[in-house]
Protein backbone atom coordinates (compact mmCIF):
# COMPACT_ATOMS: atom_id res chain seq x y z
CA UNK A 1 0.00 0.00 0.00
CA UNK A 2 1.12 3.58 -0.65
CA UNK A 3 0.15 6.97 0.75
CA UNK A 4 0.94 9.98 -1.44
CA UNK A 5 3.08 11.98 1.00
CA UNK A 6 4.25 15.46 -0.03
CA UNK A 7 7.75 13.97 0.10
CA UNK A 8 6.95 11.13 -2.29
CA UNK A 9 5.52 7.64 -1.99
CA UNK A 10 5.04 6.48 1.61
CA UNK A 11 4.62 2.69 1.49
CA UNK A 12 3.48 0.21 4.14
CA UNK A 13 2.40 -3.41 4.13
CA UNK A 14 -1.33 -4.12 4.12
CA UNK A 15 -2.66 -7.53 5.04
CA UNK A 16 -6.36 -8.39 4.81
CA UNK A 17 -7.65 -11.69 6.15
CA UNK A 18 -11.05 -13.32 5.93
CA UNK A 19 -12.49 -15.69 8.53
CA UNK A 20 -15.96 -16.92 7.53
CA UNK A 21 -17.78 -13.62 6.89
CA UNK A 22 -15.44 -11.46 8.99
CA UNK A 23 -12.54 -9.46 7.59
CA UNK A 24 -9.52 -8.27 9.53
CA UNK A 25 -6.77 -5.92 8.35
CA UNK A 26 -3.28 -4.99 9.55
CA UNK A 27 -0.78 -2.29 8.63
CA UNK A 28 2.67 -3.90 8.51
CA UNK A 29 5.90 -2.08 9.34
CA UNK A 30 8.80 -4.39 10.01
CA UNK A 31 7.93 -6.52 13.05
CA UNK A 32 4.75 -4.55 13.74
CA UNK A 33 1.31 -5.60 12.57
CA UNK A 34 -0.95 -2.71 13.65
CA UNK A 35 -4.58 -3.89 13.57
CA UNK A 36 -7.33 -1.86 11.97
CA UNK A 37 -10.41 -1.62 14.20
CA UNK A 38 -12.76 -2.77 11.47
CA UNK A 39 -13.15 -3.61 7.78
CA UNK A 40 -16.39 -2.66 6.00
CA UNK A 41 -17.22 -3.73 2.44
CA UNK A 42 -20.16 -2.49 0.36
CA UNK A 43 -19.91 -3.68 -3.23
CA UNK A 44 -16.56 -2.39 -4.47
CA UNK A 45 -16.31 0.18 -1.66
CA UNK A 46 -13.94 -0.65 1.18
CA UNK A 47 -13.46 1.10 4.51
CA UNK A 48 -10.48 0.24 6.72
CA UNK A 49 -10.97 1.89 10.09
CA UNK A 50 -8.75 2.98 12.97
CA UNK A 51 -11.64 4.03 15.22
CA UNK A 52 -9.38 4.65 18.23
CA UNK A 53 -7.52 7.30 16.22
CA UNK A 54 -10.63 8.76 14.56
CA UNK A 55 -9.13 7.71 11.23
CA UNK A 56 -10.01 5.56 8.25
CA UNK A 57 -9.08 4.63 4.70
CA UNK A 58 -11.95 4.73 2.20
CA UNK A 59 -11.24 3.18 -1.17
CA UNK A 60 -12.77 1.55 -4.24
CA UNK A 61 -11.70 -1.89 -5.44
CA UNK A 62 -11.01 -2.36 -9.12
CA UNK A 63 -13.20 -4.75 -11.12
CA UNK A 64 -10.49 -7.44 -11.16
CA UNK A 65 -9.93 -7.11 -7.39
CA UNK A 66 -6.23 -6.30 -7.82
CA UNK A 67 -6.08 -2.59 -6.93
CA UNK A 68 -7.65 -0.25 -4.38
CA UNK A 69 -7.62 3.53 -4.68
CA UNK A 70 -8.96 6.07 -2.24
CA UNK A 71 -8.01 8.34 0.62
CA UNK A 72 -6.78 8.18 4.21
CA UNK A 73 -8.28 10.66 6.67
CA UNK A 74 -7.50 11.39 10.29
CA UNK A 75 -8.68 14.03 12.74
CA UNK A 76 -5.63 16.08 13.75
CA UNK A 77 -4.90 18.83 16.25
CA UNK A 78 -7.56 21.54 16.38
CA UNK A 79 -10.15 19.17 14.93
CA UNK A 80 -8.82 19.58 11.40
CA UNK A 81 -8.46 16.64 9.03
CA UNK A 82 -5.19 15.26 7.70
CA UNK A 83 -5.69 13.48 4.37
CA UNK A 84 -3.48 11.65 1.89
CA UNK A 85 -4.33 9.77 -1.29
CA UNK A 86 -4.11 5.98 -0.90
CA UNK A 87 -3.53 3.09 -3.29
CA UNK A 88 -2.80 -0.61 -2.82
CA UNK A 89 -1.86 -3.40 -5.21
CA UNK A 90 -2.57 -7.03 -4.35
CA UNK A 91 0.56 -9.17 -4.06
CA UNK A 92 3.10 -6.35 -4.11
CA UNK A 93 5.83 -7.19 -1.58
CA UNK A 94 8.61 -4.66 -2.29
CA UNK A 95 8.36 -1.64 -0.03
CA UNK A 96 10.65 0.66 -2.04
CA UNK A 97 11.76 -0.01 -5.61
CA UNK A 98 15.53 0.46 -6.13
CA UNK A 99 16.36 4.04 -7.15
CA UNK A 100 18.65 4.91 -10.05
CA UNK A 101 22.32 5.16 -9.16
CA UNK A 102 22.88 8.61 -7.65
CA UNK A 103 26.58 8.57 -6.91
CA UNK A 104 29.26 6.26 -5.61
CA UNK A 105 28.16 5.75 -2.04
CA UNK A 106 30.74 6.26 0.72
CA UNK A 107 28.70 3.91 2.94
CA UNK A 108 28.01 0.27 2.23
CA UNK A 109 26.03 -0.29 5.43
CA UNK A 110 24.18 2.20 7.65
CA UNK A 111 23.51 -0.28 10.46
CA UNK A 112 24.25 0.96 13.98
CA UNK A 113 23.67 4.06 16.09
CA UNK A 114 23.52 7.63 14.77
CA UNK A 115 23.44 11.05 16.43
CA UNK A 116 20.69 12.97 14.64
CA UNK A 117 19.55 16.58 14.42
CA UNK A 118 16.07 17.40 13.09
CA UNK A 119 15.54 21.02 12.01
CA UNK A 120 12.37 22.94 11.19
CA UNK A 121 11.08 26.51 11.48
CA UNK A 122 10.94 26.25 15.28
CA UNK A 123 14.57 25.15 15.75
CA UNK A 124 16.66 21.99 16.10
CA UNK A 125 15.89 18.83 18.07
CA UNK A 126 18.20 15.95 18.93
CA UNK A 127 17.42 12.31 18.25
CA UNK A 128 19.16 8.95 18.16
CA UNK A 129 18.81 6.77 15.09
CA UNK A 130 19.26 3.02 15.42
CA UNK A 131 19.20 0.90 12.26
CA UNK A 132 19.75 -2.73 11.28
CA UNK A 133 20.61 -3.45 7.63
CA UNK A 134 20.37 -6.83 5.92
CA UNK A 135 21.31 -6.55 2.27
CA UNK A 136 19.36 -3.50 1.09
CA UNK A 137 16.61 -4.01 3.69
CA UNK A 138 16.64 -1.64 6.68
CA UNK A 139 14.73 -1.70 9.96
CA UNK A 140 15.03 0.79 12.80
CA UNK A 141 13.68 3.87 14.50
CA UNK A 142 14.55 7.31 15.84
CA UNK A 143 14.43 7.89 19.59
CA UNK A 144 13.64 11.47 20.63
CA UNK A 145 13.27 13.30 23.98
CA UNK A 146 9.50 12.78 23.66
CA UNK A 147 9.26 9.16 22.48
CA UNK A 148 10.07 7.43 19.22
CA UNK A 149 9.17 7.36 15.53
CA UNK A 150 7.65 3.88 15.64
CA UNK A 151 8.66 0.79 13.66
CA UNK A 152 10.40 2.06 10.54
CA UNK A 153 11.06 -0.15 7.52
CA UNK A 154 12.70 0.58 4.21
CA UNK A 155 15.85 0.27 2.16
CA UNK A 156 19.33 1.58 1.54
CA UNK A 157 20.20 1.53 -2.19
CA UNK A 158 22.93 3.38 -4.06
CA UNK A 159 23.63 5.78 -1.20
CA UNK A 160 19.93 6.55 -0.67
CA UNK A 161 18.06 5.73 2.55
CA UNK A 162 14.26 5.54 2.57
CA UNK A 163 12.17 4.59 5.61
CA UNK A 164 8.44 4.73 6.25
CA UNK A 165 5.75 3.77 8.71
CA UNK A 166 1.96 3.96 8.90
CA UNK A 167 -0.03 2.87 11.93
CA UNK A 168 -3.32 4.71 11.43
CA UNK A 169 -2.22 7.78 13.38
CA UNK A 170 1.30 8.38 12.12
CA UNK A 171 2.29 8.53 8.46
CA UNK A 172 6.07 9.09 8.41
CA UNK A 173 8.50 9.21 5.49
CA UNK A 174 12.26 9.63 5.95
CA UNK A 175 14.69 10.02 3.07
CA UNK A 176 18.42 10.73 3.11
CA UNK A 177 21.57 10.64 1.00
CA UNK A 178 24.98 9.50 2.22
CA UNK A 179 27.63 12.23 1.98
CA UNK A 180 31.35 11.70 1.22
CA UNK A 181 32.19 12.32 4.89
CA UNK A 182 29.98 9.38 5.94
CA UNK A 183 27.10 11.50 7.24
CA UNK A 184 23.44 11.28 6.22
CA UNK A 185 21.41 14.32 5.13
CA UNK A 186 17.74 14.19 4.28
CA UNK A 187 14.09 15.06 4.80
CA UNK A 188 11.32 14.00 7.16
CA UNK A 189 7.66 14.24 6.17
CA UNK A 190 4.75 13.65 8.54
CA UNK A 191 1.17 13.25 7.29
CA UNK A 192 0.11 15.95 4.83
CA UNK A 193 1.79 19.07 6.17
CA UNK A 194 4.83 18.72 8.44
CA UNK A 195 8.36 18.80 7.02
CA UNK A 196 11.79 18.88 8.62
CA UNK A 197 15.34 18.30 7.46
CA UNK A 198 17.75 16.03 9.28
CA UNK A 199 21.42 15.15 9.39
CA UNK A 200 23.12 12.27 11.18
CA UNK A 201 26.64 11.18 12.08
CA UNK A 202 27.82 7.90 13.55
CA UNK A 203 27.41 7.62 17.32
CA UNK A 204 29.16 5.32 19.75
CA UNK A 205 26.80 2.69 21.17
CA UNK A 206 27.17 4.13 24.66
CA UNK A 207 27.00 7.79 23.62
CA UNK A 208 24.32 9.76 25.47
CA UNK A 209 22.71 11.57 22.54
CA UNK A 210 19.42 12.37 24.30
CA UNK A 211 18.64 14.17 27.59
CA UNK A 212 17.44 12.17 30.58
CA UNK A 213 13.66 11.73 30.25
CA UNK A 214 13.37 11.60 34.07
CA UNK A 215 14.70 15.15 34.50
CA UNK A 216 13.17 17.24 31.72
CA UNK A 217 10.09 18.52 33.56
CA UNK A 218 9.96 20.23 36.97
CA UNK A 219 7.26 20.87 39.56
CA UNK A 220 6.10 24.43 40.18
CA UNK A 221 4.66 23.70 43.63
CA UNK A 222 6.64 24.44 46.79
CA UNK A 223 5.78 21.28 48.76
CA UNK A 224 6.21 18.64 46.00
CA UNK A 225 2.47 17.92 45.93
CA UNK A 226 0.00 18.33 43.09
CA UNK A 227 -3.76 18.86 42.80
CA UNK A 228 -6.30 18.44 40.03
CA UNK A 229 -10.06 18.56 39.56
CA UNK A 230 -11.45 17.27 36.24
CA UNK A 231 -14.57 15.41 35.14
CA UNK A 232 -14.56 11.71 34.34
CA UNK A 233 -16.25 10.20 31.28
CA UNK A 234 -19.64 10.34 33.02
CA UNK A 235 -19.29 13.99 34.03
CA UNK A 236 -18.39 13.35 37.70
CA UNK A 237 -15.73 15.59 39.24
CA UNK A 238 -12.65 13.68 40.39
CA UNK A 239 -9.89 15.15 42.59
CA UNK A 240 -6.77 13.77 44.22
CA UNK A 241 -8.46 14.41 47.59
CA UNK A 242 -11.13 11.78 46.84
CA UNK A 243 -11.32 8.87 49.27
CA UNK A 244 -10.19 6.29 46.69
CA UNK A 245 -6.73 7.90 46.57
CA UNK A 246 -6.29 8.50 50.32
CA UNK A 247 -3.04 7.07 51.71
CA UNK A 248 -2.18 5.30 48.45
CA UNK A 249 0.63 5.74 45.94
CA UNK A 250 -0.75 7.10 42.67
CA UNK A 251 0.49 7.01 39.09
CA UNK A 252 -0.83 9.95 37.06
CA UNK A 253 -0.61 9.73 33.27
CA UNK A 254 -1.01 12.79 31.04
CA UNK A 255 -2.08 11.26 27.74
CA UNK A 256 -4.09 11.62 24.55
CA UNK A 257 -6.15 8.90 22.89
CA UNK A 258 -4.64 10.10 19.58
CA UNK A 259 -1.06 9.50 20.76
CA UNK A 260 0.59 6.20 19.68
CA UNK A 261 3.19 6.33 22.46
CA UNK A 262 0.31 6.73 24.93
CA UNK A 263 -1.24 3.64 23.35
CA UNK A 264 2.09 1.88 23.96
CA UNK A 265 2.09 2.83 27.65
CA UNK A 266 -1.61 2.28 28.40
CA UNK A 267 -1.73 -1.54 28.24
CA UNK A 268 1.17 -1.68 30.69
CA UNK A 269 -0.48 0.72 33.13
CA UNK A 270 -3.73 -1.21 32.79
CA UNK A 271 -1.98 -4.50 33.60
CA UNK A 272 -0.03 -3.08 36.52
CA UNK A 273 -3.22 -1.58 37.96
CA UNK A 274 -5.03 -4.93 37.85
CA UNK A 275 -2.03 -6.68 39.39
CA UNK A 276 -1.33 -4.19 42.18
CA UNK A 277 -4.52 -2.36 43.15
CA UNK A 278 -5.09 -4.99 45.82
CA UNK A 279 -1.83 -3.77 47.36
CA UNK A 280 -3.05 -0.19 47.34
CA UNK A 281 -1.86 1.16 43.98
CA UNK A 282 -4.04 3.79 42.34
CA UNK A 283 -3.86 5.35 38.90
CA UNK A 284 -5.59 8.15 37.05
CA UNK A 285 -5.33 9.36 33.46
CA UNK A 286 -5.66 13.02 32.46
CA UNK A 287 -6.72 13.17 28.80
CA UNK A 288 -5.72 16.03 26.52
CA UNK A 289 -7.64 15.63 23.27
CA UNK A 290 -7.68 17.25 19.85
CA UNK A 291 -10.94 19.11 19.45
CA UNK A 292 -12.21 20.58 22.74
CA UNK A 293 -15.64 19.17 21.87
CA UNK A 294 -16.32 17.47 25.21
CA UNK A 295 -18.71 14.83 23.91
CA UNK A 296 -16.49 13.92 20.97
CA UNK A 297 -13.42 13.81 23.22
CA UNK A 298 -15.22 11.66 25.79
CA UNK A 299 -16.12 9.19 23.06
CA UNK A 300 -12.52 8.96 21.88
CA UNK A 301 -11.31 8.35 25.44
CA UNK A 302 -14.01 5.69 25.89
CA UNK A 303 -12.60 3.90 22.84
CA UNK A 304 -9.11 4.21 24.33
CA UNK A 305 -10.37 2.74 27.61
CA UNK A 306 -12.11 -0.16 25.88
CA UNK A 307 -9.12 -0.91 23.64
CA UNK A 308 -6.76 -1.31 26.60
CA UNK A 309 -9.16 -2.67 29.23
CA UNK A 310 -8.54 0.29 31.55
CA UNK A 311 -10.26 0.16 34.95
CA UNK A 312 -8.79 3.27 36.60
CA UNK A 313 -10.50 6.67 36.07
CA UNK A 314 -9.84 8.68 32.92
CA UNK A 315 -10.58 12.40 33.10
CA UNK A 316 -11.08 15.00 30.40
CA UNK A 317 -8.44 17.60 31.24
CA UNK A 318 -8.17 19.81 28.15
CA UNK A 319 -6.87 20.08 24.61
CA UNK A 320 -3.63 18.66 23.26
CA UNK A 321 -1.55 21.83 22.92
CA UNK A 322 1.35 21.39 25.34
CA UNK A 323 1.31 24.97 26.57
CA UNK A 324 -2.44 24.76 27.17
CA UNK A 325 -1.98 21.45 28.99
CA UNK A 326 0.65 22.93 31.32
CA UNK A 327 -1.70 25.80 32.13
CA UNK A 328 -4.63 23.43 32.70
CA UNK A 329 -2.85 21.33 35.32
CA UNK A 330 -0.85 24.19 36.83
CA UNK A 331 1.77 22.10 38.67
CA UNK A 332 4.44 21.49 35.97
CA UNK A 333 6.74 24.06 34.40
CA UNK A 334 5.91 22.58 31.01
CA UNK A 335 4.45 19.57 29.27
CA UNK A 336 7.18 18.32 26.99
CA UNK A 337 5.59 15.09 25.76
CA UNK A 338 2.62 12.77 25.75
CA UNK A 339 2.55 10.66 27.76
CA UNK A 340 4.00 12.34 30.84
CA UNK A 341 3.92 9.96 33.80
CA UNK A 342 4.00 11.21 37.39
CA UNK A 343 4.69 8.92 40.36
CA UNK A 344 3.24 9.97 43.74
CA UNK A 345 4.00 8.40 47.12
CA UNK A 346 1.37 7.63 49.78
CA UNK A 347 1.43 11.26 50.92
CA UNK A 348 0.88 12.30 47.30
CA UNK A 349 4.27 13.93 47.03
CA UNK A 350 5.85 13.67 43.59
CA UNK A 351 8.87 11.37 43.58
CA UNK A 352 9.46 10.93 39.82
CA UNK A 353 8.31 12.46 36.52
CA UNK A 354 8.97 10.80 33.17
CA UNK A 355 8.47 12.62 29.86
CA UNK A 356 7.55 10.58 26.80
CA UNK A 357 7.62 6.83 26.31
CA UNK A 358 9.93 4.67 24.23
CA UNK A 359 7.59 2.13 22.63
CA UNK A 360 8.25 -1.46 21.57
CA UNK A 361 9.71 -0.31 18.25
CA UNK A 362 12.82 0.80 20.21
CA UNK A 363 13.73 -2.73 21.32
CA UNK A 364 15.99 -2.80 24.37
CA UNK A 365 15.13 0.81 25.25
CA UNK A 366 11.50 -0.23 25.66
CA UNK A 367 12.48 -3.25 27.76
CA UNK A 368 14.65 -1.08 30.02
CA UNK A 369 11.96 1.57 30.44
CA UNK A 370 9.31 -1.01 31.35
CA UNK A 371 11.66 -2.39 34.00
CA UNK A 372 12.26 1.13 35.38
CA UNK A 373 8.51 1.79 35.65
CA UNK A 374 7.92 -1.56 37.33
CA UNK A 375 10.73 -0.93 39.82
CA UNK A 376 9.33 2.50 40.70
CA UNK A 377 5.86 1.06 41.31
CA UNK A 378 7.32 -1.67 43.52
CA UNK A 379 9.33 0.90 45.48
CA UNK A 380 6.24 3.03 46.10
CA UNK A 381 4.19 0.04 47.20
CA UNK A 382 6.97 -1.09 49.51
CA UNK A 383 7.08 2.20 51.40
CA UNK A 384 5.37 2.32 54.81
Order of alpha helices (4+ residues) and beta strands (2+ residues): beta-beta-beta-beta-beta-beta-beta-beta-beta-beta-beta-beta-beta-beta-beta-beta-beta-beta-beta-beta-beta-beta-alpha-beta-alpha-beta-alpha-beta-beta-alpha
